[in-house]
Amino acid sequence: MKTNNAQGRTVCIAITAYMIAKAVVNMFIGGISFGGIVSTFMSIGFAVLIGALMFTGLEYVNYGVAGILALGFLTHLPGNLFHITSNWFYLLEGFADVGCAVVLLILPSVKEHFTNKWSEAKDLFKV
């Protein structure tokens, strides 16, 4: 796998692990039901898909992932603030999402990782 910055790729793997752990923790907090398990597996699948995209280091993927994380934070922010006594954990989780988004956008090693051209995507996996 071609990478332009190994440390940046490691950070992306850590963000993926955070997103997977977040989905599992939310399942236990929200209660285990059939709908909750299905939702959790969808969240885990989405996190794995995003992680695979980030692992490639393709240009602009970091902006897309940062946007998804920030949008999730912004959509849940009003409810989390309105019910802060019962949703404080979700508010902290939202701030962690924003932290991950900021890391994806400003950390030099991560930005360097995302410099692979989309036209060269088929060559990324050659040894």
N, C-alpha and C positions, 0 to 999 in steps of 0.2 A: 504494500500500500504506500503510495507516494504521499508524503506530508512535507510541508514547508517549515513546520515548527512542531517538534514533538511535545514540548511543554503546552502549547496551545491545544493540541489534540487531547492531551491528558486532562486539561481543564474541561473540554467538551465532554469527555467520558464522565467526569465527576458531575457535571450538570445533568447528564442523562441519568446517572445513578440517583441523583436527588429527585428527579421527576418520577422515576419508578418508585422510589421509597415513599414519595408524597402520595402517590395513588394507593399504595398498600395501607399507609397510615390512615388516609381518609376513609378507606373501607372499614377499618376497625372503629374509627370514631363515629362514622355514620350508621353503624350497625350492619350486621351481616344478614343480608336478605338476597333472594335470587336476583332482583334488579340491581342491588348494590354490587354483587359479584360480577354481573355482566358489565356494569359500568366500570368497575375496577379493571377488568380485563381489557376493555376498550381503552381506558386511560393508559394502562401499561403498554398496550400495543402502539398507541399513538406516541408514547414516550420513546419506545424502541425505534419506531420509524424516524422520529426527529433525531434521535441519537445516531442512527445510521447515516442520515443526511449530513449531520454535523461531522461525523467521522471522515467523510469524503473530503472535507475541506474545500468544497466548491464555493466559488465566489457568491457573495450576497446571501448565503444560507443563514449566516449569523444574524443578518438583519431581519430575516423572516422569523426565525426562532425568537429573537428578542421582541419582535412585534407581537407574536402569539402570547408570550409570557406577560408582556405589559397589558395587552388587551384583556387577558384573563384577570389580571389584578384590577383593572379599571372597571370591568363589568361587575365584579363582586364587592368592590370597595363600598358603595353606598349601603348595601345590606350588612356588611361587616361592621361598619361604623354605627349604623342604626341599632344593631343588636350587639354592641361591643362586649357586654358582660358575658354573653354566651358564645360569641364568635371571635374572641381575642386570639385563639390559636390560628384561625383562618386568616386573620389580619396579619399575624406574624409570618404565616406562610406566604401571603401576598407580598410582603416586604422582601422575603427571600427570593421570590420570583423576580421582583424588580432588581434585586442585587445580581441575580444571574443574567438578566437582560443587560445591565450596565457592564458587567464583565465581558459579555459577548461583543459589546460595542466599542469598549475603550481599551481593554488590555492588549498591549502591543503583540504579545506572543499569540494570542487568540486571533487577532486581526491578520497576522502573518500566516496563520494556519489556513485561513479562508482566502487563499489566492490561487487556487486551482481553477483553470478555465473550464467552462461547461463544454466547450468544443473538444476538450481533451479528456472528458469523463471516462470514456472507454479504456483509456490508457492508465488510469489511476490504479487499477488492480493488478497490473503486470508486475512481476517480481523482478 
